Amino acid sequence: MSLSVARRTLVPVTAPVLHFLGHSTVRVELAGRTVLTDPVLTSRVGPLRRVVPLPDAASWAGVDLVLLSHQHGDHLHLPSLRLLGPSVRIVAPRGAGAWLRARGFRHVDELAPGESLTDGGLRVTAVPAAHSSHRWGPRLTHGPEAPAVGHLLEGGDRTVYVSGDTDLFDGMYRLGDTGIDVALLPVWGWGPSLGPGHLDPTRAAEAVARVRPRVVVPVHWGTLALPGSTVVPPLRARMRRLLTEPPRTFADAVTARGLDTHVALTEPGAAVLLPTGDRT
């Protein structure tokens, strides 16, 4: 799929309005509320370096809710949360609230799968995810523990599924039965290989087959890399490919399977362009 073609043939729609800020960070405007998913807003995340431009502060201004899918440092990133301020409303996995409050965040709600909250006309429901529950995962089992979750955002007759980091799980079929308008699905990560609990492009296409969204936005790619990995042989060629190819490989896999889902391939930092129609 060519991103340039998508920009010529599609136009933005009024609801939901989505901006892919990089990695798993998406600004979602729906039902009069502005949501930010797993915010990573800085030039570095621990040892990782951002390889695309920083999002402008305007892109994360006016946030009503922050969704945290799990506690790993590239999803629960304290420096980015502090940019949003100590009073921002955070929706965290059940079990992570005390740890966040101890670090100065005053408005933290916790949700386990199946639990919901409302903010104005927006309903947020936590759903399962197949991913490590520890702060220092996925390969380690140290630090505070809180089961990873995804989220359903419902409002204005639209439903957005934010999967967070996850592997495939049978419950994806049931999510598909709810009728998903837009799904945000990870298609890679930040390194030359993936740890457990992640989707690669082929497995992400299988997730599309299970969830059956009208539109899917590939995320969790093209934003972060280890220092030197893009310039030092022998990793250089592979890492440069991995910063650009996964969402395109994913789009090809969705097409090859004949799935009735539009892939809205969006570069980090850009607005998501959705097809027009009676629902999206």
N, C-alpha and C positions, 0 to 999 in steps of 0.2 A: 504494500500500500504506500502510495506517495503522499507525504504530508503536504507538498505543494499543491497537488490536485485537490486534496481535501479542503484546503483553504480557498480554492477557486470556486468549488461547487457547493459548499455548505455555508450557512449563515447562523449567527448565534440565535438562541431562543430565549424567552423571558423567564422560564422556570423549568428546571433549576438553572442557575447560572454557576458555572464552574471555572475555576482557574487552577491549573496544575503548577504549583510553585516549586516542585522538585521533590525527589525521593518519594515519600508517602504523604507529602503535604499538599492538600487540596483545599482551596477555599470554596465552600458550597453555600450558595445563597438560595434558600428555599423557605417558603411559607413565612416570609417576613423576618427570617433569622439568618445570621451569618455564622457558619460553622467552619472551624479550621481543624483538619485531621492531622494527628501526629506531627506537630510543627517542628520543622528543622529550618531555621531562618538565619543561620550564621555561616561564616566561611569555613568552619571546621567543626567536626563532631569527634571529640577525642583525637585519635591519630588520623582520622579520615579528613581529607580536604575536599572542599566543594570545587567542582570542575566546570560549573556553569555560573553565570552571574547571580549575585544575591538578589532575592526578591525585594522590590521597592517596599518601603514601610507602608505605603498606601495599600499594598496588596494584603496586608494583615491588620489593617486598622478596622475598628468598629466590630470586632469579633464578639459575638454573643456567647458562643459555646466552643470549647476545645474538646475534641474527642481523642482519647488516648486508647490505643488498641492493646498495648502491652508495655512492659517496663524496660525493654532494651534501650540502650542509649541513643540509638538512631531513630527512636520513636518517642520515648519519654526523655526529651533533651532539656535539661534544666536551664541552660543559658537561653534557649529559645523561649521557654515558658516565662522566664523572667522579663524578656522583652515585652511580653503581653501584659505584665503587671500582676501583682499578688492578688488582686480581686477578680481576675478573669474567672468565669465559671468553667470548671474542668469536669469532664465526665470520664472517670477512670474505671478500670476493672475492679470488681469487688476484692478488697484486700490491699489495694494500693493507696487508699485515702490517707491513712495515718502517716505514711512515709512522706506524702506530698504536703500535708498540713505541717509536719515538723520542719519543712523547708520553706515555710512562709506563705503557702497558698491557702487562702482563707475560704474559698468557695469550691469545695470538691464534693461531687456526687459520685457514688459508686454503683455500678450495675453489674450483675451477673447475668449470664445468658437467660433470656426469658423475661428479664426485668426491664421496665420502661420508665421514662420521665417525659414531661412535656415542658416546653418553653414557648409560650404564646401558642401559635398555631402549629408548632413543630413537635412531633413525637419521635423520641429516640429510644430504640429498643436494642439491647445487647443481644448478640447471637454468638454461637460457638465459633471457635477458631482452633485449628490444629497447629499449635506453636508452643514453644517453651514458655513456662510461666515465671521463670526466675529473672531477676534483674540482670545477672551476669550470664546470660545464655546466648545462643541455644545449646552450645556444647557443654557448658558448665551448669552446675546446679547450685549457685551461690547467690546470696543477696535476698532481699525481700521477695516473697512469692505472691503472685496474683494471677489467676488463669487468664490467658490471652482471650480477647473477644474481637468480634467484628460488630458492626452497627447497621441497623436499618434506620434511615431517616424518612419519615412520612409526613407529608403536608402538601396542601394545595393540589390534591389529587395526583401526587407524584411520589414515587418511592425510590430512594437511592440506597444501594447496598455498598457499604464501606467494609471491605473484608479484613483490613489489616494484614499483617503477615500470617499466612496460613498455608498448610498443605491441603490436599483434597480430603474431604470427609463426606460421609453419606448424607448428613444434614443439608448439604447444598441442594439436593433435590427438593427438600421441603421448602427451602428459601425460594426456589424457583416457582413453587406453587403459589406463593404470595403475590407474584406479579411484579417483577423488578423493572423499573424504567431505565435506570442507569446503574451500572456496577463499576466500582473502582477496584481493579484486581492487580496484584503485583505480578511482574513477569521476570524479574531478576533481582539483583541486590547491589552490592558495591565491590565485590571482589572477583577474582578469577574463577571461583567456584561457589556453590551454594551449600550452606549448612542445612541441617534437618529443619523441617517445618516451613519450607519455602516452595513457591511455584516457579518452575522454569517456563519458557514459552509454550512448550507442548502440553505440560500439565495445566497451565493456565487456560489453554483452549479447551481442555476437558472440563475445567471449572465453568467455563461459559456454557458448555453443553448441559451441565447440571443446573446452573442457575437460570439460564435462558433469559438474560436481560435483553431489552430492546437495543441498548447501547452499552458498550464497555469501553472504559478508559484505562489503558495500561499504565501502571505507576510502578514505583520502586525500581527505577532504572535511571542511568545517565546523569547522576547528580554527584555522587561521592566516590572517591577512590583513595587508595593508600598512597602516601607520598612516594613519588618516583615511579609508580607502577605504569604510568602513561608515557614515560620517557626513557626508561632503562630497559635494554634488552635483557632477557628474552620475553619479558612480560608485555613489552610496549605494544606490539601488534595485536596481541590477544585482547588486552585491556581496551585499546581504542575501538576494537570491534564490539566489545561488550558494553561500551558506553553508548552505542548507537543501534546495534542490530536486534537486541531482544524484542522490542515492541513490534518491529517489522516482521521478524520470524513468527511472533505470536499472531499478527494479523494474517499472515499467509496460512498459518495452521487453522485459524477460524474459517477462512475462506475454503481451504481444502476439505474441511469437514462438512461444508454446505450448511453451516449454522446461520440461522436467521437473526443475526446480531450485527449491528453496525459497530465497527472498531473506530473510535474517535482518537486516533493517534495524535498526541499532543506533546510538543517539545517542552521541557522544563521552563517555566516562566511564562507560558502562553495561556490564553483563554482557550477553553475547550469549545470546539464548534460542533454542535449537535445537529442532526438532520431535522428538518421541519416535518410536521405531520400533526395528527390529531392528538398525540400523546406526548411526543418529545420534540 
